[in-house]
Amino acid sequence: MTNSATIAREAAALASQGDNDGADALYVKGLALFPEDARFANSVGNFYAHSGRSEEALELFTRALQLDRNLEEAAFNKAILLLRLGRSQEAFWLLTDSWTGHTNAKYWALRGDAERLSDDFSAARSSYDRSLTIEPINSRALTGRARLALECGDEKAVACYEEALAQSPGDPKLFLDYTQALVAAGRQSEALECASALVDQLPTWVEGHSLYAEMLWSSGNDAQFGSKFEKALLAHPTPELYLGWAHILSGIDRFAEAAEVLRQAHKKWPENRTILLDLCIALGEAGAGSEAEQLFSRFDQPGLAEWHIARCRNLIRIGLVDQAERRLFDLTKTKVADISAWSLLDICWRLKGDTRHEWLHGQTGLVREIALPLCSGELSNIQQCLLKIHETSAPPVGQSVKSGSQTKGALFARRDPELTHLKTALLDILNDYRAGLPKPDPLHPLLSKREPTWGITSSWSIRLFGRGNHAPHIHPKGLISSACYFEVPAEVSQQGGPGWLDLGAPPINLETGLPALFSFEPTVGSCILFPSTMFHGTRPISEGSRMTVAFDVTVVR
C-alpha cells in the first residue's frame, strides 16, 4: 500500500525534474488520501511556497501545526514564508506564542530575523546571540547579525559580514550587503572594487548592477555610472535588466532616457505588464502625458492598485480631473489605508473646489509645529552625532533629496545615546499631537487610526547643501510624517523663504498650479507633524546647510 512518504518522495522527484504539474497532481492525491498527516501537509506547503503559491502554502503549514503542534519544521517553514512576504509581526507572534525552542539555534535565528524586521533591534540582537551561543556557525544567525549591525550603524558591521561570508561565501546578496558596510565604514574604494567584481561575476544580476551604478553616481562619476548596466543589456538582454536600468535613470530624474529604455523593452516583451506600467510612468514624468494615457487606455489593468494610482496621477497631469477623482474615490472605498490614493484625491478636490478637501487636510490639529522638549546642549549633542553620520552618507538615488545626503537604514536603530534620547522626546510630542487631533472618524485615513497604538516605523536624516531641496513627495507607508530641524542656513529668514517646508504643494510635473497649504520657516529644535497623505517638499537653499531628522508613524500592535 502506498504511504504518504512514498508519494512525497515521488512528487519531489518530479518537481526536481521540472514537472511541477505532475508533482502538484501527486501532492493533491496525497492530501486526499492522508488528510491527517501533518508531515505530508508540511511537504506540500514547501512545494507550494517554492512555486510562488504563498497563501496555499501558509494554509498547509497552519494545517500541519493544527494536526501536530509540536512539528517545529512546519512552524519554521511558516515563519520563513511570512518573513519572505514581509509579514514579520506574524512570524514573531508565531514563534513567541507557540514555541520556546530555547535549545534550537534555528529558532533563535528566525526569531532574530522577525524581531529585526519588526524594528525590535535590541531583542533581535539578543536572539542572534542566543542562536550563535548554541551553534557558533549558524549561517542564518551570522547573516542576520551582520545585517542588524549595518542597519544600526555598528562599527563592527564589516567584521560581522566577513564572519558571515566565511560560512556563506557564495551568497551574492550577503556580498552585496558587505559592500554597503564598507561604504558605511568610509572605505569607498574597496566597496567599489567589490561591487565591480560582483557584477562582472553575475552580469545579469540587477541588484548588483543597481548598487554599483548608484555608488558611481553618488561619487560624482555621472559619465560612466551606467557603463556596466548598458554592457550587460547588450550581452544579456532580459526584462529585469531593462527595468533595473530604467529605474536608476528615473531615480536621478532622467525620465526621457528611462522612457526610451522602456520603449525598447516594450518592443521586445509587449506582454510584460511591469515594463508597460513603468513605461507609462516614465512617459508621464518626462512630459509625454498624452502618449502615456494612450498606453494606459489600451492596456487597462483594473485589478491592479498600482496601475490605478499611476494612471490617476497622469489623468490629473493632462487635465482629466473628473475621471481621476472617480477612480480614486472608488479605490479609497476598497483600500482606505492607501496613502497614494488619498494624496491624489486631495488634489482633485482642491482643483474642483470640493469642500471634502477641508475634511481631509484642513481640520485644526492635523498639521502641528511642536518644540522638542530638549535644551540647547542636548540639541547640540544630537546635531554633532548626526553630522558624524553624514560624513559617510551619500546622495541618494530615487529619493526626493536634490543636492544632499541621506542616512542609510533606520536612524533610530543606531545605538548612539543621543539618538535614543531624541526618540524618547519624539514619542513625547507624538502624545501631544494625538491629544490635539480632532475626534475619531472611521472614514478618515488618519483619524480612523487616532486611538490604536502608534510607533515610529522608519527614520532617517537628510542634510541639504548648495542648491539643495526636497522635491514634493509623500510617504506611502506612513500614517503621520515629520520634519525635525537640527541645522538651518541663515538665509531662511530672507524674502522667498529659502529652505522653508511647504505642505500640500503637488509635484511640479503634475502641472496643477496649486500652491502650498502650509509653509513653515525651519527652526532648530522644532518638529512639524502632518498626515502622510499630504505632499511636502522644501524650497531650495543657496548656501549653508539644512539638516533634519524625519520619521514615519504607523499603527503597531
C-alpha positions as CSV (number, residue, x, y, z in Angstrom):
1,M,0.0,0.0,0.0
2,T,1.3,3.4,-0.9
3,N,2.1,5.6,2.1
4,S,2.5,9.4,2.3
5,A,6.3,9.3,2.5
6,T,6.4,7.5,-0.8
7,I,4.1,10.0,-2.5
8,A,6.1,12.8,-1.1
9,R,9.4,11.4,-2.5
10,E,7.8,10.7,-5.9
11,A,6.3,14.2,-6.1
12,A,9.6,15.8,-5.0
13,A,11.5,13.9,-7.8
14,L,9.0,15.1,-10.4
15,A,9.4,18.7,-9.2
16,S,13.3,18.4,-9.3
17,Q,12.9,17.3,-13.0
18,G,10.8,20.4,-13.7
19,D,7.5,18.6,-13.9
20,N,5.6,20.8,-11.5
21,D,2.2,19.8,-12.9
22,G,2.9,16.2,-12.2
23,A,4.2,16.9,-8.8
24,D,1.1,19.0,-8.0
25,A,-1.2,16.2,-9.1
26,L,0.6,13.7,-6.8
27,Y,0.5,16.1,-3.8
28,V,-3.2,16.7,-4.3
29,K,-3.8,13.0,-4.4
30,G,-1.7,12.5,-1.2
31,L,-3.6,15.2,0.6
32,A,-6.9,13.4,-0.2
33,L,-5.5,10.1,0.9
34,F,-3.8,11.3,4.1
35,P,-5.7,14.3,5.3
36,E,-4.5,13.8,8.9
37,D,-0.8,13.5,8.1
38,A,1.0,16.7,9.4
39,R,4.3,15.9,7.9
40,F,2.8,15.4,4.4
41,A,0.9,18.7,4.7
42,N,4.2,20.4,5.6
43,S,5.9,18.8,2.5
44,V,3.1,20.1,0.2
45,G,3.3,23.5,1.8
46,N,7.0,23.6,1.0
47,F,6.3,22.8,-2.7
48,Y,3.7,25.5,-2.9
49,A,6.0,28.0,-1.2
50,H,8.7,27.3,-3.8
51,S,6.1,27.5,-6.6
52,G,5.0,31.0,-5.6
53,R,1.7,29.8,-4.2
54,S,2.2,31.6,-0.9
55,E,-1.3,31.7,0.6
56,E,-1.9,28.0,-0.2
57,A,1.4,27.2,1.4
58,L,0.5,29.2,4.6
59,E,-2.8,27.3,4.8
60,L,-0.9,23.9,4.6
61,F,1.7,24.9,7.2
62,T,-1.2,26.0,9.5
63,R,-3.0,22.7,8.9
64,A,0.2,20.8,9.7
65,L,0.5,22.6,13.0
66,Q,-3.1,22.1,13.9
67,L,-2.5,18.3,13.4
68,D,0.7,18.3,15.3
69,R,1.5,21.5,17.3
70,N,5.0,20.1,18.1
71,L,6.1,19.8,14.4
72,E,8.7,22.5,14.6
73,E,9.7,22.1,10.9
74,A,6.2,23.3,9.9
75,A,6.4,26.3,12.3
76,F,9.9,27.2,11.0
77,N,8.7,26.9,7.4
78,K,5.7,29.1,8.0
79,A,7.8,31.7,9.8
80,I,10.3,31.7,6.9
81,L,7.5,32.3,4.4
82,L,5.9,35.0,6.5
83,L,9.2,36.8,6.6
84,R,9.6,36.5,2.8
85,L,6.2,38.0,2.4
86,G,7.1,41.0,4.6
87,R,4.8,39.8,7.4
88,S,7.4,39.9,10.2
89,Q,5.0,40.7,13.0
90,E,3.0,37.5,12.2
91,A,6.2,35.5,12.1
92,F,7.2,36.9,15.5
93,W,3.8,36.1,17.0
94,L,4.0,32.5,15.7
95,L,7.5,32.0,17.1
96,T,6.8,33.6,20.5
97,D,3.2,32.4,21.1
98,S,3.7,28.7,20.2
99,W,7.3,27.9,20.6
100,T,10.0,28.3,23.2
101,G,12.8,26.5,21.2
102,H,15.3,27.5,23.8
103,T,17.9,25.0,22.7
104,N,17.4,25.3,18.9
105,A,19.7,27.6,17.1
106,K,17.5,27.9,14.0
107,Y,14.6,29.0,16.2
108,W,16.6,31.9,17.7
109,A,18.0,32.9,14.3
110,L,14.5,33.0,12.8
111,R,13.2,34.9,15.8
112,G,16.0,37.4,15.5
113,D,15.0,37.9,11.8
114,A,11.4,38.5,12.8
115,E,12.4,41.0,15.5
116,R,14.9,42.8,13.3
117,L,12.3,43.2,10.5
118,S,9.8,44.4,13.1
119,D,12.3,47.1,14.3
120,D,12.8,45.5,17.7
121,F,16.5,45.7,17.3
122,S,17.5,45.1,20.9
123,A,15.5,41.9,21.1
124,A,16.9,40.8,17.7
125,R,20.5,41.3,18.9
126,S,19.8,39.1,21.9
127,S,18.2,36.4,19.8
128,Y,21.1,36.2,17.3
129,D,23.5,36.0,20.2
130,R,21.5,33.1,21.7
131,S,21.5,31.3,18.4
132,L,25.3,31.7,18.0
133,T,25.9,30.5,21.6
134,I,24.1,27.2,20.7
135,E,25.7,27.0,17.2
136,P,28.5,29.4,16.5
137,I,28.5,28.8,12.8
138,N,24.7,29.1,12.2
139,S,24.6,30.9,8.8
140,R,21.2,32.5,9.3
141,A,22.2,34.0,12.7
142,L,25.5,35.2,11.3
143,T,23.8,36.8,8.3
144,G,21.1,38.4,10.5
145,R,23.6,39.7,13.0
146,A,25.6,41.3,10.2
147,R,22.5,43.0,8.7
148,L,21.5,44.2,12.1
149,A,24.9,45.7,12.6
150,L,24.7,47.5,9.3
151,E,21.2,48.8,10.0
152,C,22.3,50.0,13.4
153,G,25.4,51.8,12.3
154,D,27.6,49.4,14.3
155,E,31.3,49.9,13.7
156,K,31.6,46.1,13.8
157,A,29.4,45.7,10.7
158,V,32.3,44.9,8.3
159,A,33.7,42.3,10.7
160,C,30.3,40.7,11.1
161,Y,29.9,40.5,7.4
162,E,33.3,38.9,6.9
163,E,32.4,36.3,9.5
164,A,29.1,35.6,7.8
165,L,30.8,35.3,4.4
166,A,33.2,32.8,5.8
167,Q,30.2,30.5,6.3
168,S,28.3,31.5,3.1
169,P,31.0,32.6,0.6
170,G,28.7,32.0,-2.4
171,D,25.8,34.3,-1.2
172,P,25.7,37.3,-3.6
173,K,23.2,39.2,-1.5
174,L,25.4,38.9,1.5
175,F,28.4,40.1,-0.5
176,L,26.3,43.0,-1.8
177,D,25.5,44.0,1.8
178,Y,29.2,43.7,2.6
179,T,30.0,46.4,0.1
180,Q,27.4,48.7,1.7
181,A,29.0,48.0,5.1
182,L,32.4,49.1,3.5
183,V,30.7,52.3,2.3
184,A,29.3,53.0,5.8
185,A,32.8,52.5,7.2
186,G,34.2,55.1,4.8
187,R,36.0,52.5,2.7
188,Q,34.6,53.7,-0.6
189,S,37.3,52.5,-3.0
190,E,37.2,48.9,-1.6
191,A,33.4,49.0,-1.8
192,L,33.5,50.0,-5.5
193,E,36.0,47.2,-6.2
194,C,33.8,44.7,-4.6
195,A,30.7,45.9,-6.4
196,S,32.5,45.9,-9.7
197,A,33.8,42.3,-9.2
198,L,30.3,41.2,-8.2
199,V,28.6,42.5,-11.4
200,D,31.4,41.1,-13.5
201,Q,30.8,37.6,-12.0
202,L,27.0,37.9,-12.1
203,P,26.3,40.0,-15.2
204,T,22.5,39.5,-15.2
205,W,22.0,40.3,-11.5
206,V,20.0,43.5,-11.4
207,E,20.5,44.3,-7.7
208,G,24.3,44.2,-8.1
209,H,24.3,46.4,-11.1
210,S,21.9,48.9,-9.4
211,L,24.2,49.2,-6.4
212,Y,27.3,49.7,-8.5
213,A,25.6,52.3,-10.6
214,E,24.3,54.2,-7.5
215,M,27.7,54.1,-5.9
216,L,29.4,55.6,-9.0
217,W,26.8,58.2,-9.4
218,S,26.9,59.2,-5.8
219,S,30.7,59.5,-6.0
220,G,30.3,62.1,-8.9
221,N,31.0,59.8,-11.8
222,D,27.9,60.6,-13.7
223,A,29.6,60.0,-17.1
224,Q,30.3,56.3,-16.6
225,F,27.9,55.2,-13.8
226,G,25.8,53.2,-16.2
227,S,28.5,51.6,-18.3
228,K,28.3,48.1,-16.8
229,F,24.5,48.2,-16.9
230,E,24.5,49.1,-20.6
231,K,27.1,46.5,-21.4
232,A,25.0,43.8,-19.6
233,L,21.9,44.9,-21.6
234,L,23.8,44.3,-24.9
235,A,25.2,40.9,-23.8
236,H,22.3,39.5,-21.8
237,P,19.1,41.4,-22.6
238,T,16.4,40.5,-20.0
239,P,13.3,42.3,-18.9
240,E,14.7,42.6,-15.4
241,L,17.9,44.4,-16.6
242,Y,15.9,46.8,-18.7
243,L,13.6,47.6,-15.8
244,G,16.6,48.0,-13.4
245,W,18.4,50.4,-15.7
246,A,15.3,52.4,-16.3
247,H,14.6,52.6,-12.5
248,I,18.1,54.0,-12.0
249,L,17.6,56.6,-14.7
250,S,14.2,57.6,-13.3
251,G,15.8,57.8,-9.8
252,I,18.0,60.7,-11.0
253,D,15.2,62.4,-12.9
254,R,16.4,61.3,-16.3
255,F,12.8,60.3,-17.2
256,A,13.1,60.8,-21.0
257,E,16.1,58.4,-21.1
258,A,14.2,55.9,-18.9
259,A,11.2,56.1,-21.2
260,E,13.4,55.3,-24.2
261,V,15.0,52.3,-22.5
262,L,11.5,51.0,-21.6
263,R,10.2,51.6,-25.1
264,Q,12.9,49.2,-26.3
265,A,11.9,46.7,-23.7
266,H,8.2,47.0,-24.5
267,K,9.0,46.2,-28.2
268,K,10.9,43.0,-27.1
269,W,8.3,41.9,-24.5
270,P,5.0,43.6,-25.4
271,E,3.0,41.4,-22.9
272,N,5.1,42.3,-19.9
273,R,2.8,44.5,-17.8
274,T,5.5,45.6,-15.4
275,I,7.5,47.1,-18.3
276,L,4.3,48.7,-19.6
277,L,3.4,50.3,-16.3
278,D,6.9,51.7,-15.8
279,L,6.9,53.0,-19.4
280,C,3.6,54.8,-18.8
281,I,5.0,56.3,-15.6
282,A,8.3,57.4,-17.2
283,L,6.5,59.0,-20.2
284,G,4.2,61.0,-17.9
285,E,7.1,62.2,-15.8
286,A,9.0,63.1,-19.0
287,G,6.2,65.3,-20.1
288,A,4.5,62.9,-22.6
289,G,1.3,62.5,-20.6
290,S,-1.0,62.1,-23.6
291,E,1.1,59.3,-25.0
292,A,1.1,57.7,-21.6
293,E,-2.7,57.9,-21.4
294,Q,-3.0,56.2,-24.8
295,L,-1.0,53.2,-23.4
296,F,-3.0,53.3,-20.2
297,S,-6.2,53.1,-22.1
298,R,-5.0,50.4,-24.5
299,F,-3.8,48.0,-21.8
300,D,-6.0,48.8,-18.8
301,Q,-5.4,46.6,-15.7
302,P,-8.4,47.3,-13.5
303,G,-7.5,44.9,-10.7
304,L,-4.0,46.4,-10.0
305,A,-4.0,49.2,-7.5
306,E,-0.5,50.4,-8.6
307,W,-1.9,50.8,-12.2
308,H,-4.8,52.8,-10.9
309,I,-2.6,55.2,-8.9
310,A,-0.2,55.7,-11.8
311,R,-3.0,56.3,-14.3
312,C,-4.8,58.7,-12.0
313,R,-1.6,60.7,-11.5
314,N,-1.3,61.0,-15.2
315,L,-5.0,61.9,-15.7
316,I,-4.5,64.8,-13.3
317,R,-1.5,65.9,-15.3
318,I,-3.4,66.0,-18.6
319,G,-6.4,67.7,-17.0
320,L,-8.9,64.8,-16.8
321,V,-9.6,65.5,-13.2
322,D,-13.2,64.2,-13.0
323,Q,-12.1,60.8,-14.4
324,A,-9.2,60.7,-11.9
325,E,-11.4,61.6,-9.0
326,R,-13.9,58.8,-9.8
327,R,-11.2,56.2,-10.0
328,L,-9.5,57.4,-6.8
329,F,-12.7,57.6,-4.8
330,D,-13.6,54.0,-5.8
331,L,-10.1,52.9,-4.8
332,T,-10.3,54.6,-1.3
333,K,-13.6,52.8,-0.6
334,T,-11.9,49.4,-1.1
335,K,-8.5,50.3,0.3
336,V,-8.9,53.0,2.9
337,A,-5.3,53.0,4.0
338,D,-3.8,53.7,0.6
339,I,-1.9,56.9,1.2
340,S,-1.1,57.5,-2.5
341,A,-4.8,57.4,-3.5
342,W,-5.8,59.8,-0.8
343,S,-3.0,62.3,-1.7
344,L,-4.1,62.4,-5.3
345,L,-7.8,62.6,-4.4
346,D,-7.0,65.7,-2.3
347,I,-5.5,67.3,-5.4
348,C,-8.7,66.5,-7.4
349,W,-10.9,68.0,-4.6
350,R,-8.8,71.2,-4.5
351,L,-8.8,71.6,-8.2
352,K,-12.6,71.3,-8.2
353,G,-13.2,73.4,-5.1
354,D,-14.7,70.4,-3.3
355,T,-15.1,71.0,0.5
356,R,-14.1,67.4,1.2
357,H,-10.6,68.7,0.9
358,E,-11.1,70.6,4.2
359,W,-12.2,67.4,5.8
360,L,-9.1,65.5,4.6
361,H,-6.4,68.1,5.3
362,G,-7.9,71.3,6.7
363,Q,-9.2,70.3,10.1
364,T,-7.5,72.0,13.1
365,G,-4.8,69.8,14.7
366,L,-3.9,67.7,11.6
367,V,-0.8,69.9,11.0
368,R,1.2,71.0,14.0
369,E,4.6,72.6,14.8
370,I,5.8,71.4,18.3
371,A,9.0,72.3,20.0
372,L,11.2,69.4,21.0
373,P,11.4,69.1,24.8
374,L,15.2,69.4,24.7
375,C,17.6,72.0,25.9
376,S,20.2,73.7,23.7
377,G,23.0,71.4,24.9
378,E,21.0,68.3,24.1
379,L,20.2,69.7,20.6
380,S,23.8,70.4,20.0
381,N,24.8,66.9,21.0
382,I,22.3,65.4,18.6
383,Q,23.5,67.7,15.9
384,Q,27.1,66.6,16.3
385,C,26.0,63.0,16.3
386,L,24.1,63.5,13.0
387,L,27.0,65.4,11.4
388,K,29.3,62.4,12.1
389,I,26.8,60.0,10.5
390,H,26.5,62.2,7.4
391,E,30.3,62.0,6.9
392,T,29.8,58.6,5.3
393,S,26.3,59.2,3.9
394,A,25.9,59.7,0.1
395,P,23.4,61.5,-2.2
396,P,20.5,59.0,-2.6
397,V,19.2,57.7,-5.9
398,G,15.4,57.6,-6.4
399,Q,14.6,59.8,-3.4
400,S,13.2,63.3,-3.0
401,V,16.6,64.7,-2.0
402,K,18.3,67.0,-4.5
403,S,21.9,68.1,-3.6
404,G,22.4,66.5,-0.3
405,S,23.0,63.3,1.7
406,Q,20.6,60.9,3.3
407,T,21.4,58.3,6.0
408,K,21.0,54.6,5.3
409,G,18.9,52.2,7.3
410,A,16.7,53.1,10.2
411,L,18.2,56.0,12.1
412,F,16.7,55.0,15.4
413,A,18.1,51.5,15.1
414,R,21.5,53.0,15.8
415,R,22.8,52.7,19.4
416,D,24.1,56.3,19.8
417,P,22.7,57.6,23.1
418,E,21.9,61.0,21.5
419,L,19.5,59.3,19.1
420,T,17.9,57.2,21.8
421,H,17.3,60.4,23.8
422,L,15.8,62.1,20.6
423,K,13.5,59.2,20.0
424,T,12.2,59.4,23.6
425,A,11.5,63.1,23.1
426,L,9.7,62.4,19.8
427,L,7.4,59.9,21.4
428,D,6.5,62.5,24.0
429,I,5.5,65.1,21.3
430,L,3.5,62.4,19.5
431,N,1.3,62.1,22.6
432,D,0.9,65.8,22.5
433,Y,0.0,65.7,18.7
434,R,-2.5,62.9,19.3
435,A,-4.2,64.8,22.1
436,G,-4.7,67.8,19.8
437,L,-6.3,65.8,16.9
438,P,-10.0,66.1,16.0
439,K,-12.3,63.3,17.2
440,P,-12.0,59.8,15.6
441,D,-13.6,59.5,12.2
442,P,-13.9,55.9,10.7
443,L,-13.8,57.3,7.1
444,H,-10.7,59.5,7.5
445,P,-7.3,57.9,6.7
446,L,-5.6,59.4,9.8
447,L,-8.4,60.0,12.3
448,S,-9.7,56.4,11.8
449,K,-6.3,55.4,13.4
450,R,-6.4,58.0,16.1
451,E,-6.9,55.6,19.0
452,P,-4.7,52.5,18.3
453,T,-1.1,52.3,19.4
454,W,1.3,54.2,17.3
455,G,5.0,53.6,16.7
456,I,7.9,55.1,14.8
457,T,8.5,52.6,12.0
458,S,11.1,54.3,9.8
459,S,13.5,57.1,10.4
460,W,16.4,58.9,8.6
461,S,18.3,62.1,8.4
462,I,18.9,64.4,5.5
463,R,21.4,67.2,5.1
464,L,21.0,69.6,2.2
465,F,23.7,71.9,0.9
466,G,24.4,74.2,-2.1
467,R,21.2,74.4,-4.1
468,G,19.7,71.5,-2.2
469,N,16.0,70.9,-1.8
470,H,13.4,68.2,-1.4
471,A,11.1,67.6,-4.4
472,P,7.4,67.4,-3.3
473,H,6.6,63.8,-2.4
474,I,4.6,61.6,0.1
475,H,5.5,58.7,2.3
476,P,3.1,55.9,1.1
477,K,3.8,53.6,4.0
478,G,3.2,56.2,6.7
479,L,0.3,57.5,8.8
480,I,2.0,60.6,10.1
481,S,5.1,62.2,8.6
482,S,7.5,64.7,10.1
483,A,10.5,67.1,9.8
484,C,12.7,68.0,12.8
485,Y,15.3,70.6,12.4
486,F,18.9,70.5,13.7
487,E,20.7,72.8,11.3
488,V,19.3,75.7,9.2
489,P,21.1,78.2,7.0
490,A,20.9,81.9,7.9
491,E,19.1,82.7,4.7
492,V,15.8,81.1,5.8
493,S,14.6,84.5,7.1
494,Q,15.2,86.2,3.7
495,Q,12.4,87.0,1.2
496,G,11.0,84.0,-0.6
497,G,11.8,81.7,2.3
498,P,14.8,79.6,1.2
499,G,14.7,76.3,2.9
500,W,11.1,76.6,4.1
501,L,8.9,73.5,4.3
502,D,5.8,73.6,2.0
503,L,2.9,71.2,2.8
504,G,0.3,70.5,0.2
505,A,2.1,71.7,-3.0
506,P,1.9,68.9,-5.6
507,P,4.9,67.9,-7.7
508,I,5.5,70.5,-10.4
509,N,5.3,68.0,-13.2
510,L,1.6,67.3,-12.3
511,E,1.0,70.8,-13.7
512,T,-1.8,71.7,-11.3
513,G,-0.6,75.2,-10.4
514,L,-1.8,74.5,-6.8
515,P,0.1,76.4,-4.0
516,A,1.2,75.1,-0.7
517,L,-1.5,74.8,2.0
518,F,1.0,75.4,4.9
519,S,4.5,76.8,4.9
520,F,7.0,76.7,7.8
521,E,10.2,78.5,8.4
522,P,12.7,75.9,9.8
523,T,13.9,76.5,13.3
524,V,16.4,74.4,15.2
525,G,14.6,72.4,17.8
526,S,11.2,72.4,16.2
527,C,9.3,69.4,14.8
528,I,6.5,69.6,12.1
529,L,3.9,66.8,12.2
530,F,1.4,66.2,9.4
531,P,-0.7,63.5,7.7
532,S,1.3,61.3,5.4
533,T,-1.4,61.8,2.7
534,M,-0.1,65.4,2.3
535,F,2.5,66.2,-0.4
536,H,5.5,68.0,1.1
537,G,8.8,69.5,-0.1
538,T,11.2,72.3,0.5
539,R,12.3,75.4,-1.2
540,P,15.9,75.4,-2.5
541,I,18.7,76.9,-0.4
542,S,21.7,78.7,-2.0
543,E,24.3,78.5,0.7
544,G,25.0,76.8,4.1
545,S,23.2,73.6,5.0
546,R,19.9,72.4,6.3
547,M,19.8,69.2,8.4
548,T,16.7,67.4,9.5
549,V,15.6,64.1,11.1
550,A,12.4,62.7,9.6
551,F,10.3,59.7,10.6
552,D,7.1,58.0,9.8
553,V,4.5,56.9,12.4
554,T,2.2,53.9,11.8
555,V,-0.2,51.8,13.8
556,V,1.6,49.0,15.7
557,R,0.3,46.1,17.6
